[in-house]
Amino acid sequence: MTETIYEQYSTKEEIQKTFRFPSNRRQMGRPGDAGVEVFIEDYAYSYAKALAEKSYTDCVAGVLVGESVFDGQGGKVRVEGILVAEAVMKRDVACFTEEAWAEIYRDIGEYFPEVPIVGWFLGGPGFLLEDEERQRKIQTDNFGGDKIFLRMDSMEQDVKLFFVRNGRMLPLSGYYIYYEKNEGMQRYMMKTRQGKISVPEPTGYPEPERRPIAREREEKRQGVLSGRLIAVTGGVMVCLAVLAIGAMTLQIKEREHLRQLLNEQEQMVASLCTAYEVKEGETMETICQSVYGSEEIADEIRKFNGLEEGENPQTGQKILLP
């Protein structure tokens, strides 16, 4: 499936009248290159950054939704949300399959109804983001019209933004981060927290992309094995013992790495939330009414904090509010 849009360009005067400029924003770099100004909502930006930094061996991809208005030279883009489909998280390539598009449009309908796609996102380690020709092909095969492309390097902590028009990827030197309530993105993040979308765990480097250290370690291990095979029986036994200890050490390191990833995930969620201490007489409904202006998401906040349906937190208990 290709997301196709036929552009109808506006005049600069129409853009100033129709585009909703965020009022509370901060500047990153030098916005306005190629006549294009991009505004990214803070929840969406933080979510994308956390996803990109989740793994150093895989990529994660998704779509950007929001508002875009263009004239013949450039335009304005406001990114309200970033949606990731599990089907697109495919090793070193973003694969927007029919299944992925179906999931993306289901999420748009649930969390950002009638909000159009304005671009796409790719995050992961830098050595998997170097093939710009492949990225250009993904853009051409899946997205029509003027779009923006957000690319995040988890190893170098580098964020790059491109304006894509007629197959050309024009790098932009800056953008704006803006702040607002953004209930749709908060609800989508809670869905992610409940495990309906999984960020891939490290599964090892692809064979052609092994780092020099990993390759050197492998060559040394092969050299040890070759040397032991022509040694006496006692030497073979020593070699087997060394390998057994090495395997145990690797398993311990893997467990420690997984534990660290789980801790990082919890820290990532905590960094996007506010700790709230429950006061006497408060219920989850009164808290949601006070903080969000609505009681409708009380059950979702309960699930988010591990509470049963209808259960209220105790006085003095600290809960997390996205």
Secondary structure as a PSIPRED ss2 file (coil, helix, strand):
# PSIPRED VFORMAT (PSIPRED V4.0)

   1 M C   1.000  0.000  0.000
   2 T C   1.000  0.000  0.000
   3 E E   0.000  0.000  1.000
   4 T C   1.000  0.000  0.000
   5 I C   1.000  0.000  0.000
   6 Y C   1.000  0.000  0.000
   7 E C   1.000  0.000  0.000
   8 Q C   1.000  0.000  0.000
   9 Y C   1.000  0.000  0.000
  10 S C   1.000  0.000  0.000
  11 T C   1.000  0.000  0.000
  12 K H   0.000  1.000  0.000
  13 E H   0.000  1.000  0.000
  14 E H   0.000  1.000  0.000
  15 I H   0.000  1.000  0.000
  16 Q H   0.000  1.000  0.000
  17 K H   0.000  1.000  0.000
  18 T H   0.000  1.000  0.000
  19 F C   1.000  0.000  0.000
  20 R C   1.000  0.000  0.000
  21 F C   1.000  0.000  0.000
  22 P C   1.000  0.000  0.000
  23 S C   1.000  0.000  0.000
  24 N C   1.000  0.000  0.000
  25 R E   0.000  0.000  1.000
  26 R E   0.000  0.000  1.000
  27 Q E   0.000  0.000  1.000
  28 M E   0.000  0.000  1.000
  29 G E   0.000  0.000  1.000
  30 R C   1.000  0.000  0.000
  31 P C   1.000  0.000  0.000
  32 G C   1.000  0.000  0.000
  33 D H   0.000  1.000  0.000
  34 A H   0.000  1.000  0.000
  35 G H   0.000  1.000  0.000
  36 V E   0.000  0.000  1.000
  37 E E   0.000  0.000  1.000
  38 V E   0.000  0.000  1.000
  39 F E   0.000  0.000  1.000
  40 I E   0.000  0.000  1.000
  41 E E   0.000  0.000  1.000
  42 D H   0.000  1.000  0.000
  43 Y H   0.000  1.000  0.000
  44 A H   0.000  1.000  0.000
  45 Y H   0.000  1.000  0.000
  46 S H   0.000  1.000  0.000
  47 Y H   0.000  1.000  0.000
  48 A H   0.000  1.000  0.000
  49 K H   0.000  1.000  0.000
  50 A H   0.000  1.000  0.000
  51 L H   0.000  1.000  0.000
  52 A H   0.000  1.000  0.000
  53 E C   1.000  0.000  0.000
  54 K C   1.000  0.000  0.000
  55 S C   1.000  0.000  0.000
  56 Y C   1.000  0.000  0.000
  57 T C   1.000  0.000  0.000
  58 D C   1.000  0.000  0.000
  59 C C   1.000  0.000  0.000
  60 V E   0.000  0.000  1.000
  61 A E   0.000  0.000  1.000
  62 G E   0.000  0.000  1.000
  63 V E   0.000  0.000  1.000
  64 L E   0.000  0.000  1.000
  65 V E   0.000  0.000  1.000
  66 G E   0.000  0.000  1.000
  67 E E   0.000  0.000  1.000
  68 S E   0.000  0.000  1.000
  69 V E   0.000  0.000  1.000
  70 F E   0.000  0.000  1.000
  71 D C   1.000  0.000  0.000
  72 G C   1.000  0.000  0.000
  73 Q C   1.000  0.000  0.000
  74 G C   1.000  0.000  0.000
  75 G E   0.000  0.000  1.000
  76 K E   0.000  0.000  1.000
  77 V E   0.000  0.000  1.000
  78 R E   0.000  0.000  1.000
  79 V E   0.000  0.000  1.000
  80 E E   0.000  0.000  1.000
  81 G E   0.000  0.000  1.000
  82 I E   0.000  0.000  1.000
  83 L E   0.000  0.000  1.000
  84 V E   0.000  0.000  1.000
  85 A C   1.000  0.000  0.000
  86 E H   0.000  1.000  0.000
  87 A H   0.000  1.000  0.000
  88 V H   0.000  1.000  0.000
  89 M E   0.000  0.000  1.000
  90 K E   0.000  0.000  1.000
  91 R C   1.000  0.000  0.000
  92 D C   1.000  0.000  0.000
  93 V E   0.000  0.000  1.000
  94 A E   0.000  0.000  1.000
  95 C C   1.000  0.000  0.000
  96 F C   1.000  0.000  0.000
  97 T C   1.000  0.000  0.000
  98 E H   0.000  1.000  0.000
  99 E H   0.000  1.000  0.000
 100 A H   0.000  1.000  0.000
 101 W H   0.000  1.000  0.000
 102 A H   0.000  1.000  0.000
 103 E H   0.000  1.000  0.000
 104 I H   0.000  1.000  0.000
 105 Y H   0.000  1.000  0.000
 106 R H   0.000  1.000  0.000
 107 D H   0.000  1.000  0.000
 108 I H   0.000  1.000  0.000
 109 G H   0.000  1.000  0.000
 110 E H   0.000  1.000  0.000
 111 Y H   0.000  1.000  0.000
 112 F C   1.000  0.000  0.000
 113 P C   1.000  0.000  0.000
 114 E C   1.000  0.000  0.000
 115 V C   1.000  0.000  0.000
 116 P C   1.000  0.000  0.000
 117 I E   0.000  0.000  1.000
 118 V E   0.000  0.000  1.000
 119 G E   0.000  0.000  1.000
 120 W E   0.000  0.000  1.000
 121 F E   0.000  0.000  1.000
 122 L E   0.000  0.000  1.000
 123 G E   0.000  0.000  1.000
 124 G E   0.000  0.000  1.000
 125 P C   1.000  0.000  0.000
 126 G H   0.000  1.000  0.000
 127 F H   0.000  1.000  0.000
 128 L H   0.000  1.000  0.000
 129 L C   1.000  0.000  0.000
 130 E C   1.000  0.000  0.000
 131 D C   1.000  0.000  0.000
 132 E H   0.000  1.000  0.000
 133 E H   0.000  1.000  0.000
 134 R H   0.000  1.000  0.000
 135 Q H   0.000  1.000  0.000
 136 R H   0.000  1.000  0.000
 137 K H   0.000  1.000  0.000
 138 I H   0.000  1.000  0.000
 139 Q H   0.000  1.000  0.000
 140 T H   0.000  1.000  0.000
 141 D H   0.000  1.000  0.000
 142 N H   0.000  1.000  0.000
 143 F E   0.000  0.000  1.000
 144 G C   1.000  0.000  0.000
 145 G C   1.000  0.000  0.000
 146 D C   1.000  0.000  0.000
 147 K E   0.000  0.000  1.000
 148 I E   0.000  0.000  1.000
 149 F E   0.000  0.000  1.000
 150 L E   0.000  0.000  1.000
 151 R E   0.000  0.000  1.000
 152 M E   0.000  0.000  1.000
 153 D E   0.000  0.000  1.000
 154 S C   1.000  0.000  0.000
 155 M C   1.000  0.000  0.000
 156 E C   1.000  0.000  0.000
 157 Q C   1.000  0.000  0.000
 158 D E   0.000  0.000  1.000
 159 V E   0.000  0.000  1.000
 160 K E   0.000  0.000  1.000
 161 L E   0.000  0.000  1.000
 162 F E   0.000  0.000  1.000
 163 F E   0.000  0.000  1.000
 164 V E   0.000  0.000  1.000
 165 R E   0.000  0.000  1.000
 166 N C   1.000  0.000  0.000
 167 G C   1.000  0.000  0.000
 168 R E   0.000  0.000  1.000
 169 M E   0.000  0.000  1.000
 170 L E   0.000  0.000  1.000
 171 P E   0.000  0.000  1.000
 172 L E   0.000  0.000  1.000
 173 S C   1.000  0.000  0.000
 174 G E   0.000  0.000  1.000
 175 Y E   0.000  0.000  1.000
 176 Y E   0.000  0.000  1.000
 177 I E   0.000  0.000  1.000
 178 Y E   0.000  0.000  1.000
 179 Y C   1.000  0.000  0.000
 180 E C   1.000  0.000  0.000
 181 K C   1.000  0.000  0.000
 182 N C   1.000  0.000  0.000
 183 E H   0.000  1.000  0.000
 184 G H   0.000  1.000  0.000
 185 M H   0.000  1.000  0.000
 186 Q H   0.000  1.000  0.000
 187 R H   0.000  1.000  0.000
 188 Y H   0.000  1.000  0.000
 189 M H   0.000  1.000  0.000
 190 M H   0.000  1.000  0.000
 191 K H   0.000  1.000  0.000
 192 T H   0.000  1.000  0.000
 193 R H   0.000  1.000  0.000
 194 Q C   1.000  0.000  0.000
 195 G C   1.000  0.000  0.000
 196 K C   1.000  0.000  0.000
 197 I C   1.000  0.000  0.000
 198 S C   1.000  0.000  0.000
 199 V C   1.000  0.000  0.000
 200 P C   1.000  0.000  0.000
 201 E C   1.000  0.000  0.000
 202 P C   1.000  0.000  0.000
 203 T C   1.000  0.000  0.000
 204 G C   1.000  0.000  0.000
 205 Y C   1.000  0.000  0.000
 206 P C   1.000  0.000  0.000
 207 E H   0.000  1.000  0.000
 208 P H   0.000  1.000  0.000
 209 E H   0.000  1.000  0.000
 210 R C   1.000  0.000  0.000
 211 R C   1.000  0.000  0.000
 212 P H   0.000  1.000  0.000
 213 I H   0.000  1.000  0.000
 214 A H   0.000  1.000  0.000
 215 R H   0.000  1.000  0.000
 216 E H   0.000  1.000  0.000
 217 R H   0.000  1.000  0.000
 218 E H   0.000  1.000  0.000
 219 E H   0.000  1.000  0.000
 220 K H   0.000  1.000  0.000
 221 R H   0.000  1.000  0.000
 222 Q H   0.000  1.000  0.000
 223 G H   0.000  1.000  0.000
 224 V H   0.000  1.000  0.000
 225 L H   0.000  1.000  0.000
 226 S H   0.000  1.000  0.000
 227 G H   0.000  1.000  0.000
 228 R H   0.000  1.000  0.000
 229 L H   0.000  1.000  0.000
 230 I C   1.000  0.000  0.000
 231 A C   1.000  0.000  0.000
 232 V C   1.000  0.000  0.000
 233 T H   0.000  1.000  0.000
 234 G H   0.000  1.000  0.000
 235 G H   0.000  1.000  0.000
 236 V H   0.000  1.000  0.000
 237 M H   0.000  1.000  0.000
 238 V H   0.000  1.000  0.000
 239 C H   0.000  1.000  0.000
 240 L H   0.000  1.000  0.000
 241 A H   0.000  1.000  0.000
 242 V H   0.000  1.000  0.000
 243 L H   0.000  1.000  0.000
 244 A H   0.000  1.000  0.000
 245 I H   0.000  1.000  0.000
 246 G H   0.000  1.000  0.000
 247 A H   0.000  1.000  0.000
 248 M H   0.000  1.000  0.000
 249 T H   0.000  1.000  0.000
 250 L H   0.000  1.000  0.000
 251 Q H   0.000  1.000  0.000
 252 I H   0.000  1.000  0.000
 253 K H   0.000  1.000  0.000
 254 E H   0.000  1.000  0.000
 255 R H   0.000  1.000  0.000
 256 E H   0.000  1.000  0.000
 257 H H   0.000  1.000  0.000
 258 L H   0.000  1.000  0.000
 259 R H   0.000  1.000  0.000
 260 Q H   0.000  1.000  0.000
 261 L H   0.000  1.000  0.000
 262 L H   0.000  1.000  0.000
 263 N H   0.000  1.000  0.000
 264 E H   0.000  1.000  0.000
 265 Q H   0.000  1.000  0.000
 266 E H   0.000  1.000  0.000
 267 Q H   0.000  1.000  0.000
 268 M H   0.000  1.000  0.000
 269 V H   0.000  1.000  0.000
 270 A H   0.000  1.000  0.000
 271 S H   0.000  1.000  0.000
 272 L C   1.000  0.000  0.000
 273 C C   1.000  0.000  0.000
 274 T E   0.000  0.000  1.000
 275 A E   0.000  0.000  1.000
 276 Y E   0.000  0.000  1.000
 277 E E   0.000  0.000  1.000
 278 V C   1.000  0.000  0.000
 279 K C   1.000  0.000  0.000
 280 E C   1.000  0.000  0.000
 281 G C   1.000  0.000  0.000
 282 E C   1.000  0.000  0.000
 283 T C   1.000  0.000  0.000
 284 M H   0.000  1.000  0.000
 285 E H   0.000  1.000  0.000
 286 T H   0.000  1.000  0.000
 287 I H   0.000  1.000  0.000
 288 C H   0.000  1.000  0.000
 289 Q H   0.000  1.000  0.000
 290 S H   0.000  1.000  0.000
 291 V H   0.000  1.000  0.000
 292 Y H   0.000  1.000  0.000
 293 G C   1.000  0.000  0.000
 294 S C   1.000  0.000  0.000
 295 E C   1.000  0.000  0.000
 296 E C   1.000  0.000  0.000
 297 I C   1.000  0.000  0.000
 298 A H   0.000  1.000  0.000
 299 D H   0.000  1.000  0.000
 300 E H   0.000  1.000  0.000
 301 I H   0.000  1.000  0.000
 302 R H   0.000  1.000  0.000
 303 K H   0.000  1.000  0.000
 304 F H   0.000  1.000  0.000
 305 N C   1.000  0.000  0.000
 306 G C   1.000  0.000  0.000
 307 L C   1.000  0.000  0.000
 308 E C   1.000  0.000  0.000
 309 E C   1.000  0.000  0.000
 310 G C   1.000  0.000  0.000
 311 E C   1.000  0.000  0.000
 312 N C   1.000  0.000  0.000
 313 P C   1.000  0.000  0.000
 314 Q C   1.000  0.000  0.000
 315 T C   1.000  0.000  0.000
 316 G C   1.000  0.000  0.000
 317 Q C   1.000  0.000  0.000
 318 K E   0.000  0.000  1.000
 319 I E   0.000  0.000  1.000
 320 L E   0.000  0.000  1.000
 321 L E   0.000  0.000  1.000
 322 P C   1.000  0.000  0.000
